[in-house]
Amino acid sequence: MSQENSNINGINTETAQTAESRLVSLPVLCLFAMAIGVVAAAGAVVFRYLIAFIHNLFFYGVFSLEYDANQFGDPSPFGAFIILAPVIGGLIVVYLVRTFAPEAKGHGVPEVMYAIYHKKGNVRGVVALVKALASAISIGSGASVGREGPIIQIGASFGSSIARQFNLCRWQKITLLSAGAGAGIAATFNTPFGGVLFAVEILLPETSSRTFLPVVVATATATYVGHLVLGLDPAFLMPLAEVAPITAIDPVQLAAYGVLGVLAGFVGYSFIKVLAACEDFFPSLPVNEYLQNVIGMLIVGSMSYAFFVTTGHYHTAGVGYGVIQDILNNNPQTFLLLGCLLVAKILATSISLGSGASGGVFAPSLFMGACIGGLVGLAGSYLFPENGFTVAEFALVGMGAVVGGATGASMTAIMMIFEMTRDYNVMVPLVLAVAIAVGVRRAICVPNIYTVKLRSRGRPIPVNRFTNMYLVQQAHDMMSTNYIILPMETAINSAIEKMVDSQASYIIVSNGQNISGFVCFEPELYKLAAAGEVRTLGDIMSKDFVISPEAALFNSVISRMNQRQRYYGIVVSEARRQPKVEDVVGVIDNREIARAVISNHYA
């Protein structure tokens, strides 16, 4: 086909000139996903031990892998100098990120989403190594960040690397990337179903059996490997989970859970706004990235040490699982402490990430949820002492509500809280509170904690991912009938006259009774006619089309176009081995596809 011919039919020859991507079968894709699950689980295990090693080195000056994040640590022998631990760690992190992988800065998930929607699912392999090391240093040295964001990015990086190594097509590359991310979060929290839902709600642009099954395989594999190495215990122990419910939940408590949902929505909104403000503020300072980090980490270190002086524990340092577990154990809490912890965690996490730390926001959201839930539970126990309010149960529901409100992943939040604690008693209030929290946050702030960063970059992603209903319509519902059939010997001038007379937009070029080609009504036709060249439709027609029966699903037509690198579809009345021109009933090209997409999303 000539270059001139390609221009007439609106075809991008650059795509055709590039090497075709590989499309593997679903069983092969699942085998890849299984390998990714193993690597994601191994990464989660190594990442935990790396955090333990760095934490012991920075806080106690010893080389050890013994560290239980769910317990409060002993006082550091360095005294007030522990304030400098996150500063020193932060300087190392800034160097690693600036030198090797700028994508490793921040909380990870926005970068994965950016890769899916704007980089065709490409995540560099080096990101996994840099993210693991930088985040372990941030968390271990006392920055107020979580460990789930890094392992999500690590799993996504490996999934993308495998797909690129085998030159897989875009949707399979994104599927393996999402499978790696879901496997990472499943292995980190021992939440296989939560990992699947996270991939579906946050990452996957398409949810179908061909994308869902590999994600399930990866998360199940990662969870099993995690069980072999880390054991079967849930992420948090919930003593009240062993108490069997005797009656339905008290109506007063249920109303209080609704109030908690509203408050959690505002907490999620506050976290989003403060984090976004810090991510804008620190880069705007008239100093380099190293000094920006020093300023932020001095604040974070001072906050952590202030809590140690007043309470005996570094409450805001690291992932904060010790605080969460302490509240879930139903240990005595005060309004003042829970309120201060809530505000301090929002500030500490936002400042940490804004000034250059590397880590996640999921664990801090759990921390904030435990605090706001504990506050409501504590208030209820004072106001309604006969109605069975417990701080631990409300803290647990608050964890899910803030996570759901901040991230927008409501089903992920509900299922992960259940899997992390295995407390079925709170499922009804948990569903209620999460739904209200998501609704409140969406009412006052459309972007969630992940998408707000991309929006500030000027590269937003869709707020709502519509089901592609137009893909299940049949070809005859979408095709254009605005065509004429002309023999290939027809001169261009004559073809233009016939198109104008019939007001047609397409020409089906025939060779006797056979379909030979396709011509669009484009300005280039006039240019050829004006040049006075004696040419025919056979000279300029395109063979860049597929033939499809009118009963075929639109999804099948587009899939065949993609597989064969074709850009037009000629629709015939019935499936035949060699359809004739009299069988033609319509045409599908980019205009019909665009019209279908627009009507699906906005009609």
N, C-alpha and C positions, 0 to 999 in steps of 0.2 A: 504494500500500500504506500503511495507517495505521501510526502509531507503535506502537499497541498490537499490531497484527499483526506488526510487526518484532520486538517483544520476545518474542512467543510463540515465534517460530522462531529466536531467538538470533542475530539479524542485526545487525551494526554498520552502521547507516545512514550514519554519518559517512563511511565508506569510499566508499559509493555516491555521496555528495554531492560528493566531491572530483573534480577533473578527472582523467580517465583518462590514465595514462601512455601514451606513444607506443611502439609496437613496430615497429622497422624490420627490413627483411629482412637476411639474412646478408651479401649483397654490399654493401649500404649500410653495414652495421656495419664491414665490412672497409675501406671507403673512409675512414670516420672513423678507423680504426686506422692507416691509412697516413699520414693527416695528423698524427696523434699521434706516429707514429714520426719524422717529419720534425722536428717541434717538439722532441721529446725529444733527438734528435741535436744540433740547434742549441743546446739548453740545455746539453748536455754540453760542447760546444765553447766556448760563452761562459763556462761555469762554470770550465773549465780556465784560460782566459785571465784570468778575474777572480782566480783563486787566484794566478796568476803575478804579476799586477800588485800585489796586496796583499803577497805575500811579498817582492817586490823593494823595495817601499816600506818595510815594517816592518823588514826585516833589513839593507837596504843604503842606504835613503834615496834611491832612484832610481826614476824612472818608466820601467818596461820590462815587456814581455811575454815576454821571453826567460827560460824556466825549464824545466829538465828534471828532473822529479820523481824519475827513476830514477838520478840522479847526486847525489853529495854536493855540497852547496853550499859556496861559499867562506866563510871566516870573516867574521863581521859586523864592520864598523869600529866598532860601538858598544861592543865589549868586553863587560864584565859587565852593562852596562845593557840588553843584549838580554833579560835576565830579565824586564824590564818589558813586552816586546812582547806576550806573550799576555795580560798584565794589561790593557793598554790596549785590545787587540782584544776581550777578553772583556767589558769595560764597554760597548763599542759593541754587542756582540751581545745583551747582557742588555736594553739599551734597545730595540733593534729587536724582540726577541721579546716583551717585556712590552707594548710599545705597539701593535704591529700584528698579531702572530700567535703566541699562546702555543703553538700546535701545532708551531711550528718549533723548539722546544727539544728537545734530545736527539738521538737518532740516526735519527729519521725513520720507519723501518719500523714500529715499534709504532703510530705514529699512523695510518699507512695501514691497518694491520690493524684498528685500532679503528674507522676510518671504514667499512670493509667490513662488519664484524659488528655494529656498534652505531649507525651513522649512515647506513645505507642507501646507502653508497658516496659520500657527500657530502664533498668536500674543497674548501675555499674557494680561489678563484683567487689571492688575495693570498698564500697560503701559499707558492706557488712562488717569488714574487719575494723574500719575506722570507727563506725558507729558503736560496735561492741566495746572497743577500748575506751573511746571518749565517754560513753555513757557510764561504764563501770567506774571510771575515774570521777565523774561528776557525782554519782550516787555515793560511792565509797568515801569520798572526801567531804560529803555533807551538803551538797546541793539538794534543794527540795524538789526532786523530780522522781518519776516512777520508772520501773524497769520494763514495762510492757511495750512502750513505744519503740525502744531499741530492738527488742527481739522481733517485733512486727517487721521492722525495716530490714533486719538481718534475714528473716525468712523470705521476705519479698525479694530481696536482692538475689538470694540463691535461686529462687524460682524463676526469676527473670533471666539469670545467667544460664540456667539449664535450657530455657526456651531459646535464647539467642544462640547458644552453642549448636543446637539442632535446627536453627533457622525456622522455627515454627511460625505459623501465621499469627496475626495480631491477637485474635480472640483467644487462641490457645496460650499465647505468651501471657496475656492478662489473667487468664484462668490460673496458670501455674504461679504467677506472682501473688494472686489473692490466696491461693492454697498455701503458699509459704507463710504469708502473713497470718492467716487463720491458724495454721499449725503452730506458729510461734506463740500466739496468745493462748492457745489450748495447752501447750506444754508449760507455759509460765504459771498459769493459774489452775492447772488441772481441770480445765473446763472444755471438753471436746465439743459439746453442742454450742456453747458460747462462742468458741472459735469459729464454728461454721456460720453462726448468725452474724458475727462481726464481719466476716468476709462478704456475706450476702447483703447486709444492711449498709455497710460503709464503703466497700470497695467494688464489688462486681457491678459493671454497667448492665449485664445481662444475667438473669436467673433462669436457668433451664437445666435439664438433666445433663447436658454436655458440660456445663460449668459447675453445677452443684455436686455431681458425683466425685470429680477429682478433689474438690475442697473437703468433702467428707472423708475421703481416703487419707488425705494428708493430715487432717486433724486427728483422726482416729489413730493413725500410726504414731504421730507425735505424742499423743496422750499415753499410748501403751509404752513407748520407750521411756517416757517420763516416769511412769509407774515403776518400771524396772529399776530405774536409777534413784529416783527421789521418793518412792513409796506411794501409798494410796491415800494418804491423809489429804483432806481438803485444804485449800489455801488458808482458811481461818476456822478455828474451832469455835463452835457455837454451843455452849453447855445447855441452853434452853431447847435446842433442837431435839434433845432426847425426851422432852416432856410431851406426852401425847395430848392433843386437844380434847377437851371433854365436851365443850359446847361451841356453838358458833361464836365468832368474834363479837365482843361487846360493842353495841352501837356507838357509845361515846368514844371508844377507842377508834372505831372506824372513821368517825367524823374527824378525830384528831389526825389520823393518817391522811385524810384529805387536806387538812391544813398543812401538814408536813409536805405534801406534794406541791402546794402553792409556794411555800417557803423554799423548797428545793429548787423550784423553777427560777426563783429570784437569785438563789446562790449560784446556779449554773450560769445565769445571765451575768452576774457580777464577775464570775471567774473569766468568762469570755471577754468581757470589756476590759478588765484590768490586765489580762494577759496581752490583749491586742495593744493596749496603751503602752505597756512596758516594751513590747517588741518594736514599737515605733519610737519610744523615748530614748532608749539606750543608743541605737545607731545614730540618733540625731545629735548626740553629745559631741562637742568639738575636740574629741580625743580619739585615739586609735582603738581598735577592738580589744587590745590587751588591757588598756586602762578602763575601758567600759566594763570589762569583766571584773577587774579589781574592785571597782566601785560597787557593782552589784553583789559580788561575793562577800565583801566586807559587811554589807547590810545583812545578808543571809546568815553569815557566821555569827554576827552579833545577836541576831534574833534567837538563834539556836542556843547560844551561851546564856542569854538572858533567861530563857526558859529553864536552863539547867540550874542557874543560881536561885531561881524562885521555886522550882518544883522538883529539882533533882534529876531531871531527864532532858535530853536534847530533843524535845518533841518535834521540832520542825525540820530536823536534819534527815536527809535520805528519803527513803520511800514512805516511812511513817507507819509501817505495818504494826509496830509495837503499840502505838497509840490506839489503832483500830482494835487490835486484839484485847487491849486493856478495857476498852469500852464494852466490847462484846462479852467479856467475862463478867459484866455487870458489877465491876468494881465501883466504889463510890466516886461520883463526879460532882463538880459544882458548876453553877451557871457561869461564874466568872471564868473558870478554866476552859470550859467548852467554847464559850464565846470568844475568848482570846485565841484559842487554837484555830477556830474557824477563820477569823480575820487574818491571823498570822500565816496560815497555810496558803490562803489566796495570794497574799503579798509575796511570801517567800518563793512559791512556785513561779509566779509571774516574773518576779525579779530574776530568778535563776535562769529561766529560759530567755527572757528578754536580754540579759547581759551576756548570753553566749553559751550557757550550759547545754548539755545534750542529755535528754531523758524524756520520759513520757508524762502524760497528764491524767492517765486513767487512775493510777494509784492515788495521786493527790485528790482526785474527785471522790474516791472512796473515803479518804480521810475527811474531807469536808462534809460528805454525806453522813458519816458517823457522828460528827460534831453537831450538825443541825438536827439530826434525828435524836441524838442524845438530849439536846436542849428541849425538844418537844416532849420526849418521854419523861424527862425530869419535871417539866412544868405540869404535865398531866398527873404525875404521881402526887404532886402537892395539891393540885386543884380537885382531883377526883381520886382520893386515896382508896375508895372502895371498888374501883373499876379495873384493877389489875394492870395498871401501866407499868412497863418495865423499860428502863433505859436501853438495854441491849436490843430488844426487839425493834424499837423505834430507830435505833442507830442502824440496824441492818436494813430496814426499809429505806432510811435516808440515804444509805450508800447507793442503792439501786436508783433512787429518784434523782440524785445529783448526777450520777453517771449518765442516766438516760437524758436528763435535761440538758446537760452540757454537750453531749456528743450527738444527740438526736437518735441514737440507736436504742430504741425502747425495748425491743425483744431481746437484744443482746444483754442489756442491763438486767432484765428480769431473770433470764436463764443463767447468766453468770453468777448472780448473787445466790441463786438456789444451788448451783453446782459448787460454788466456793464454800458454802456453809452447810449445805444439805439440810436446811431447815425448811420443811414444807409448811410449817405453821404460819409463815408470813406471806404465803403466795397471794392470797386475796388482797390484803392491804398493799403488798408490793406492786401488784398490777395496777391498783387504784392510784397509788402515789406516783408511780412512774408515768402513767398516762397524763395525770394532771401536771406534773413537772414539765414534761415535754410540751404540752399545750401552752402552759404559761410562758415558757421560754420562747417558743415559736411566735407567740402573740407580741412579744416585745423585742425580739431579736431573731431575724430569720437565719443568719449564718450560725453554725454550731462551732464548737471549739476547734474542729479540724478545718472547716471550710473558710472561716473568717480570715485565716492567714493567706489562703489562695486568693480570696477576694481583694485583700489589700495589695497583693502583687499585680492586680489587674488580670489575673488568669483564673476566673471563677469556674466552678463546675456546676452542673444543674442542681438546683435545690430539690426538685422533685424528679425522680426517674420514672417516666411513664412506661406502662406496659405497652409494647408495640403491637397494638391491636390490629393495625393495618396489615401486618404480616400474615394474619390468618384469613384475610379476605382472598377471594379468588381473582385470577388474572383479569377475567372479563369485567370485574367491578372496578378495576383501577386503570385499564388500558384506555388509550385514545383511539377514536375511530376516524380521526381527521387525517386520512391518507388517501392516496390514489395509487393505482398500479399502472406502470408504464414499462414498455419494452426497453431493453438495454441499448437498442440502437437509437433511441430518441435523442435528438440534439438538445443541448442545454437550453437554448433560447425557446425551443418548443416546449420543453418541460416546465420552464418558468411560466409561460403563458397558461399552460394547463393547470398549474398550481394556483395561479392568481384567479383563474376562472372558477375553480372549484373551492377556493379558500382553504386548501389543504396545507398541512405543515410537514407531511412526510411523503416520500415516494418509496413504494416497494418496487424494486427493479426486477423484471421478469426476463427469463430466457425461455421463450415458449411457455410451457406450463410450469416451469420450475422457478423457485425463488432464488434469485442470483445475488441480490444486494439491497442496499438501504441508503437513502439520501435524505438528510434533513433540509428543511427550508431555511437556509442561512444566508447572510449577506455575501459570503464568498461566491455563491452562485451568480449573483449580479455582477460581481467583479470579473468573473470568467466570461460572462456574456458580453460585458462592456468591452473587454479586451478583443473581441471579435474572433476568438479562437473557435474553430470548428471542432467541437468535442461532443461526445455522447455521454449518456448516463453510465454506460459501461466503463468509461474511462475514469470516472470520478467516484463511483459507488463504493461503499464500505461493505466489507463482509464481517464486520465486527459486531455480530449479533448472535443471539440464541433464539431458537424456536421453541415455543412452549404452548401446550394446549390451554384453552381458556378456562378449564376447570382446575388448573394447577394453582396451588397456594402461592400468593405473592412472595412469601418467604422462600419458596423453592425457586422461583424465577430469579430472585436476587442472588441466591446462593449459587446458582449455575452461572450467572454473570460473573460473580466474584471468582469462582473456581477456574473459569476459562478466560479470565481477563477480558471480558466483553462488556460493552456499555449500552447495548440496545437489546430489546426483546421484541420479536415478531410473534404475535399471538394467533394461533390457528384454532379452527373449530373443534378439531379432535386430534388425538395423538396418532400420527402415522409415521412410518419409517421414512418416507420421502414426501412431505406435504407439498401440495401444489398451491399456485397463487390464488385459486378460487377458494382455498381453505382459509385464507387470511381474514381475520376479523378485527384486528387491532394492533396497536403499537405501544410499547412501553419504553420510555427513555427517561432522562434525568428530570424532565418536567413532570412526568407522571409520578415519579418517586417523590419529588419534592412536594407535590400537591398532596400525596398520601400522608407524608410525615406531618405537614402543617395541619391537615384536617384532623389527624389523630391527636395532636397536642393541643390544639387551640379551638377546635370546633365546639 
